Amino acid sequence: MRPSVRQLAFFFSFFIAAGAARLHAQAADATPSASPGLPPSATRPGRDPNQPIDEEYTRKIREYTTESFFLSPLVDYLPASATVPTPKAVLGDIAGARNNLPYSKEVYTYMRMLAKASPRVRVYSIGTTEEGREMIAVAVASESLFANLDRNKANLAKLADPRSINMDDAEAARIVTQTTPVYYITGTIHSPESGAPTALMELAYRLAVDESPYIRNIRDHLITLITPIVEVDGRDRQVDLFRWRMAHPGETAPPLIYWGHYVGHDNNRDAMAMTLKLSENVMNKYLDWKAQVLHDLHESVPYLYDNTVGDGPYNAWLDPLLTNEWQMIGWNNVQEMTRLGMPGVFTHGNFDTWSPGYLMFMAATHNGISRLYETFGNGGTAETVERTLSPTETSRTWYRQSPPLPKVKWSLRNNNNYEETGLLVSLSYFANNRQQFLENFWEKSKRSILKARVEGPAAYILPADDRRPGAQAELLRILQKQHVEISRATAPFSVLVPVPRPRTPPSAPTSGGDRPADAVKRTDTTRAADRPRVADSARVAPRPRTDSARADTIKPAITPFDTLPLSVQRTELRQFPAGSYIIRMDQPYSRIADALLDYQYWSPTDPQRTPYDDTGWTFPENFAVRSVRVTDPKVLAVPMESVTGEIKAPGGVVGSGSVFAINHNADNALATLRYRIKDADFQIAEQPFEAAGQKFGRGSFIVRHISSGDLDKAALMQILTEPKNALIKQYIALLDTEGLKLSFTEDAVASIARFAATVNERTENIGARRLHTILEKVLEEISFEAPELKKKTIKLDAAYIQKQLADIVKDQDLSRYIL
């Protein structure tokens, strides 16, 4: 019997449905949250029923949480341990308890107790703040991962710099399967956002002690690195202020004006200029571990805003692969926390991910993944506070479908619950997808090296003859802090560079109306800073309109280049002197160099009408130094050498005589020179002039009644002591790491400068670079004996300097003191 059409249709639809169900089941098994080879329980939060819990601690977690839905199965209990202390051992109560904010010393004490009690925790000192307080990083991982830590670091270093394995994709794929990623978490860069330290104390305990499959999976497949307090100076001040308020109820508390050393909220805008110790310390630790993520914790938005996804436009100098990673991690975080029943979790939002100034953006500009949480804080207090939210915070939108409540009783424990749950969800997702993220880390590093020839530019050139060598050196030192490789040309060279496209002068009104031709909208990719301005005398005024010349149109003169399509760029061969600095773009950290040295373009027609933060930061413009963007890859073949050591501006006196001219180049250091040589006669030129074959600008100094040696010595003393990274400051800090307190009297500094000037005068004058050799000689014995001189204080005076350098004066062969 032949089946009917209806029967055929039924069977056909049945097979389609069965096939679709099978495909759906296969897709579910392959979702990113389930790593191959792991049992399903590894992706499900919840305690191990065979592990006892700390009953008192668990009861207080529930007591201090104001609503049951502000808890998750990841943090509604605390596993017990017979050997590892909980945060209560130091805090006297649980993490997130009412009216309890710990100082940095208490947080560090607990982390070190944890490391002493558990082989799964290690504590590292990562530097000090401007005020001398310690910063730490806490690593948590399984015993087996720590046993292979050196090998893992070596593997990550190869993925971070593909040149080390000859850009070999097959070798990289092999390394990825044998490597564990690193996830770096930082807290409390903003001092009134004070909940992260206690959340991170408890997180470290959970990762070390909890034996649930969910936590074990993180611990076995991921190294978690934690800096619980970034702004340590401000944290301790914030706790002082909080405790004063607790002791003076009803009284008005004084404001916390500065968090760090003369810095407040904008300490989280320092990832470009790297002016703060906290920025340097976190950057150095992040790059030392070759971490894949830098995740910064903030507090301002209910209840958890994962601004990893943010809003457009995204920073134009980042690798597009990062955009996808942001989306993957951010939306997974919203999904998983919503599944756990926690309201008010969202991503997207009003953060344009454009400015690279934020701490977490260090990862984005160095081939990693930047992440940031905003949770709901109570403004620096550990009190439980009634909060009323605005309609914009509680509105239901496409990206916030489970919004916060209009009114809430909010506690520090609520905040800690959200911070810990969000972090554990992200750590789990990263552990489960570790191979993909490591492959992306390799690809982004490789693409950064290929950038010079694939995307461009090929390099940036900072010419050796820049009028502001001091400012140029300062800019280059920032790039060094960013771990950017810098080269220097060993001979003069020529390279093709773009020629700026001239701007067309404004034209007269056309016969079609009163709108000038310049007002017509057109696309122009020429940089505004590269366009020469048209002098007023060159502008063409329209002729009076008469009846007989009604249709007359003034046509401005246009150069032939202006008639070329905008896609065509004219170039010219330009000469550069030996010693010019070359920032090659075929290096792993090319993207941060490109971001800082290039011009920024924020379109006035962009849908984002209210940018979150800085839209322009071009460093060469800010430092008033020349920087040439070169697209010609031939620049990479210019003879050059790598620059090692801190870059210093060349200095010294050229020629001889009784009158000295110092060109005014607007360098800030010139202002202090007048006070360094206060007995000299200073005059300022009101007009430009030329002397000894050199041109001097208006404002140049004319100095009399001083010898060239004294002038040299004054400049060298300035370099020794005044800059932020002055040489003497560096040596003091270096010996301080050995526990030796070193200081210099003023006459000692003068002696060092005098000896350096003498050697420069009698041999090749290499300016300030001579100071390195002199100081090495002065501190030779002390440096050698430093380990035996711990906890001692040594003050160097002029007599000591003269004793150490006496042989320089006697020795006629000074070649061994020439750098």
Secondary structure by P-SEA (a helix, b strand, c coil): ccccaaaaaaaaaaaaaaaaaaaaaaaaaacccccccccccccccccccccccaaaaaaaaaaaccccccccccccbbbbbccccccccccccccccccccccaaaaaaaaaaaaaacccbbbbbccccccccccbbbbbbcaaaaaaaaaaaaaaaaaaccccccccaaaaaaaaaabbbbbbbbcccccccccaaaaaaaaaaaaaccccaaaaaaaacbbbbbccccaaaaaaaaaaaaaaaaacccccccccccccccccccccccccccccaaaaaaaaaaaaacccbbbbbbcccccccccccccccccccccaaaaaaaaaaaaaaaaaaaaacccccccccccccccccccccccccccbbbbbbbcccccccccbbbbbbccccccccccccccccccccccaaaaaaaaaaaaaaaaaaaaaaaaaaaaaaaaaaaaaaaccccccccccccccccccaaaaaaaaaaaaaabbbbbbbcccbbbbbbccbbbbccccccccccccccccbbbbccccccbbbbccccbbbbcccccccccbbbbccccccccccccbbbbbbbbbcccbbbbcccccaaaaaaaaabbbbbccccccccccccccccccccccbbbbbbccccccccbbbbbccbbbbbbbbcccccbbbbbbcccccccccccccccbbbbbbcccccccccccccbbbbbccccaaaaaaaaaaaaaccccccaaaaaaaaaaaacbbbbbcaaaaaaaaaaaaaaaaacccccccaaaaaaaaaaaaaaaaccccccbbbbbcaaaaaaaacccccccccccccc
